[in-house]
């Protein structure tokens, strides 16, 4: 088989939760009403799983689902778990800050008639500072989670490329396609770019060739 190449386009998105970083309002939110329990919907019978079709004998073109690889592979799950752990920690830290802010707001409201002007002014400044700190924490946390996500996705794609090439060569494939990104792997002998350039210059009468 001729030398093979891996296409530069390979995109994978690790399945991670969104960072719930809602900025609190100036006053504490009213407690949410407890929803009434509802009867679960009737369970529909599960559709019978379709057996996997065998790989067509003699086929030279195949495709993969890179998102499924990210979701189901051990390495993909491990990367997702790391991002989820960081995400959960940031959410918990944010919740703690929000609780402190709400406690201060409640103290300001309930003690409005008994607090001195100086004490009330200091508490208002503390609340304002807490709001600023929460906003900064929100931005920093989102950036940190995003940075880790990009790093782990790049590492995952780097390790995935040679695996795709190895499987393609074992099956004597010419092309491996991906629904998300077109050509993912190709036999180097399929690249007809030099022939196209040569024919293109010939059709133009050599006008495009520098003298």
Backbone torsions as a table, in degrees:
resi	resn	phi	psi	omega
1	UNK	NA	143.7	-178.6
2	UNK	-69.3	162.5	178.4
3	UNK	-55.4	145.3	-177.5
4	UNK	-109.3	158.4	177.0
5	UNK	-132.7	152.5	174.9
6	UNK	-106.0	127.0	-178.5
7	UNK	-63.7	150.0	-177.2
8	UNK	-72.5	-20.9	-175.6
9	UNK	-90.3	110.9	175.7
10	UNK	-151.1	105.9	-176.4
11	UNK	-113.7	133.6	178.2
12	UNK	-133.6	135.8	176.3
13	UNK	-116.3	115.4	178.5
14	UNK	-71.8	138.2	-178.3
15	UNK	-78.0	103.2	-178.3
16	UNK	-130.6	153.1	178.9
17	UNK	-75.9	155.4	175.0
18	UNK	-76.9	146.9	-179.9
19	UNK	-79.5	115.2	-177.3
20	UNK	-81.5	90.9	-176.1
21	UNK	-121.0	71.9	-179.9
22	UNK	-85.8	128.0	179.7
23	UNK	-73.8	125.6	-178.2
24	UNK	-67.7	154.6	178.3
25	UNK	-83.5	172.9	-177.3
26	UNK	-66.4	-29.0	179.6
27	UNK	-115.9	151.4	-179.2
28	UNK	-65.8	141.2	-179.0
29	UNK	-71.7	149.5	177.2
30	UNK	-69.2	146.9	-179.3
31	UNK	-61.8	138.2	-178.6
32	UNK	-70.3	143.9	176.5
33	UNK	-72.5	137.7	179.8
34	UNK	-74.1	118.5	-178.7
35	UNK	-68.1	145.4	177.1
36	UNK	-73.1	142.0	-179.7
37	UNK	-65.0	138.3	178.3
38	UNK	-117.9	150.0	-179.9
39	UNK	-68.4	136.2	179.6
40	UNK	-65.3	148.2	179.5
41	UNK	-64.4	154.9	-179.7
42	UNK	-61.3	133.7	-178.3
43	UNK	-75.1	126.3	178.4
44	UNK	-85.2	143.6	178.1
45	UNK	-61.9	132.6	-178.9
46	UNK	-66.7	137.0	178.7
47	UNK	-70.5	142.2	-179.1
48	UNK	-66.4	132.6	-179.9
49	UNK	-66.3	133.3	179.7
50	UNK	-80.3	133.1	179.0
51	UNK	-65.5	145.3	179.6
52	UNK	-65.0	134.0	179.0
53	UNK	-78.1	140.6	178.6
54	UNK	-67.7	151.8	179.0
55	UNK	-65.7	128.5	-177.3
56	UNK	-58.7	129.6	-179.0
57	UNK	-64.0	132.1	178.5
58	UNK	81.6	0.5	-179.4
59	UNK	-66.7	142.3	-179.6
60	UNK	-115.1	-3.4	179.1
61	UNK	-127.2	134.8	179.0
62	UNK	-137.9	172.1	176.4
63	UNK	-138.7	158.8	176.6
64	UNK	-133.2	159.2	175.1
65	UNK	-108.5	97.0	-175.3
66	UNK	-64.2	-30.9	179.0
67	UNK	-67.3	-37.5	177.4
68	UNK	-65.7	-37.7	176.9
69	UNK	-60.4	-43.1	180.0
70	UNK	-65.0	-36.9	-176.4
71	UNK	-78.5	-32.3	-169.6
72	UNK	-109.6	-19.0	-179.1
73	UNK	-75.1	155.2	179.4
74	UNK	-61.7	-42.3	-179.8
75	UNK	-66.4	-39.8	178.6
76	UNK	-65.5	-42.0	178.3
77	UNK	-64.3	-39.0	-179.9
78	UNK	-64.7	-41.8	178.8
79	UNK	-64.9	-42.7	178.3
80	UNK	-61.6	-39.8	179.7
81	UNK	-63.3	-38.3	179.1
82	UNK	-64.4	-43.7	-179.8
83	UNK	-67.1	-41.2	-179.9
84	UNK	-63.2	-39.5	-179.8
85	UNK	-63.1	-44.4	178.0
86	UNK	-64.9	-42.3	178.8
87	UNK	-58.8	-47.1	-178.6
88	UNK	-63.2	-38.6	179.9
89	UNK	-65.0	-43.5	179.6
90	UNK	-65.0	-38.8	178.5
91	UNK	-64.2	-42.5	179.3
92	UNK	-64.2	-42.9	177.9
93	UNK	-61.8	-40.5	179.1
94	UNK	-65.7	-41.8	178.6
95	UNK	-60.2	-39.2	178.6
96	UNK	-63.2	-42.3	179.1
97	UNK	-65.5	-38.7	179.5
98	UNK	-66.6	-36.8	178.0
99	UNK	-65.1	-40.2	177.5
100	UNK	-63.3	-40.1	178.5
101	UNK	-65.0	-45.0	-179.2
102	UNK	-64.2	-36.1	177.9
103	UNK	-64.9	-40.7	178.6
104	UNK	-66.8	-39.9	178.5
105	UNK	-64.3	-40.5	179.3
106	UNK	-65.6	-39.3	177.8
107	UNK	-63.0	-39.5	179.6
108	UNK	-66.1	-41.1	-178.0
109	UNK	-71.3	-46.3	-176.0
110	UNK	-73.0	-26.4	-177.9
111	UNK	-104.4	18.9	-176.6
112	UNK	-58.8	-32.8	-175.1
113	UNK	-90.1	-13.2	-176.2
114	UNK	-112.8	-20.0	-180.0
115	UNK	-73.6	142.4	174.9
116	UNK	-71.8	164.7	-179.4
117	UNK	-62.0	-38.0	179.8
118	UNK	-67.6	-45.0	-179.3
119	UNK	-64.9	-40.2	179.8
120	UNK	-66.5	-39.7	179.2
121	UNK	-65.3	-40.1	178.5
122	UNK	-66.0	-39.9	180.0
123	UNK	-66.2	-37.7	177.8
124	UNK	-64.0	-39.5	177.1
125	UNK	-65.1	-39.5	178.8
126	UNK	-63.2	-39.9	179.5
127	UNK	-66.2	-42.2	178.4
128	UNK	-61.9	-41.3	178.6
129	UNK	-65.1	-40.1	178.0
130	UNK	-60.9	-41.2	178.8
131	UNK	-61.9	-42.7	179.1
132	UNK	-65.1	-43.1	179.7
133	UNK	-61.9	-39.5	-179.8
134	UNK	-66.2	-41.1	178.8
135	UNK	-62.8	-43.5	179.2
136	UNK	-66.3	-41.8	178.7
137	UNK	-61.0	-40.7	179.1
138	UNK	-58.9	-48.8	-179.1
139	UNK	-64.0	-44.9	-179.4
140	UNK	-65.1	-39.7	-179.3
141	UNK	-65.8	-44.5	178.3
142	UNK	-61.0	-42.0	179.5
143	UNK	-65.7	-38.4	-178.9
144	UNK	-67.9	-42.4	178.4
145	UNK	-66.0	-41.0	179.2
146	UNK	-63.8	-41.5	179.6
147	UNK	-63.3	-43.8	178.2
148	UNK	-64.6	-40.6	179.4
149	UNK	-60.4	-46.7	-179.7
150	UNK	-64.1	-40.3	179.9
151	UNK	-64.1	-46.0	-178.1
152	UNK	-70.0	-34.5	177.1
153	UNK	-65.9	-41.0	178.7
154	UNK	-64.3	-42.3	178.2
155	UNK	-63.8	-40.8	-179.5
156	UNK	-63.6	-45.5	-179.6
157	UNK	-65.4	-38.6	179.4
158	UNK	-62.0	-40.5	179.7
159	UNK	-76.8	-25.9	-177.1
160	UNK	-76.1	-34.7	-175.7
161	UNK	-54.6	-53.6	-178.9
162	UNK	-64.9	-27.0	177.5
163	UNK	-67.6	-43.8	177.6
164	UNK	-60.5	-45.0	-179.8
165	UNK	-61.9	-41.1	-178.8
166	UNK	-64.4	-44.4	179.5
167	UNK	-64.8	-40.8	179.8
168	UNK	-63.1	-41.0	-179.8
169	UNK	-70.3	-35.5	177.4
170	UNK	-63.4	-33.4	-178.8
171	UNK	-94.1	5.0	179.4
172	UNK	56.5	45.7	-178.9
173	UNK	-87.8	158.6	174.5
174	UNK	-100.5	-36.5	-176.8
175	UNK	-140.0	144.8	169.4
176	UNK	-125.4	121.0	-177.8
177	UNK	-104.6	156.6	175.6
178	UNK	-130.8	130.9	-179.3
179	UNK	-57.0	-28.2	-176.5
180	UNK	-86.8	-24.5	-169.1
181	UNK	-145.2	21.7	176.3
182	UNK	70.6	-136.6	-177.9
183	UNK	-69.7	126.6	178.1
184	UNK	-107.4	-34.3	178.8
185	UNK	-145.0	144.1	-179.7
186	UNK	-149.2	146.5	172.0
187	UNK	-67.4	129.8	-177.6
188	UNK	-59.2	-26.0	179.9
189	UNK	-69.0	-13.7	-179.6
190	UNK	-83.0	-7.8	-178.8
191	UNK	-77.9	108.3	-178.9
192	UNK	-102.1	17.1	-179.0
193	UNK	-54.6	-46.7	179.1
194	UNK	-58.8	-39.7	179.3
195	UNK	-64.6	-39.7	-179.8
196	UNK	-65.6	-41.9	179.0
197	UNK	-61.9	-44.1	-179.7
198	UNK	-62.4	-47.6	-179.2
199	UNK	-67.1	-35.6	179.6
200	UNK	-63.0	-44.2	179.0
201	UNK	-65.9	-37.8	178.4
202	UNK	-65.0	-40.7	-178.9
203	UNK	-67.8	-29.3	179.5
204	UNK	-86.1	3.2	179.7
205	UNK	71.6	22.8	178.6
206	UNK	76.1	8.0	-177.1
207	UNK	-64.3	-28.0	-176.9
208	UNK	-87.0	-1.8	-178.6
209	UNK	-87.4	124.3	-179.8
210	UNK	-64.2	141.8	-179.6
211	UNK	-86.6	NA	NA
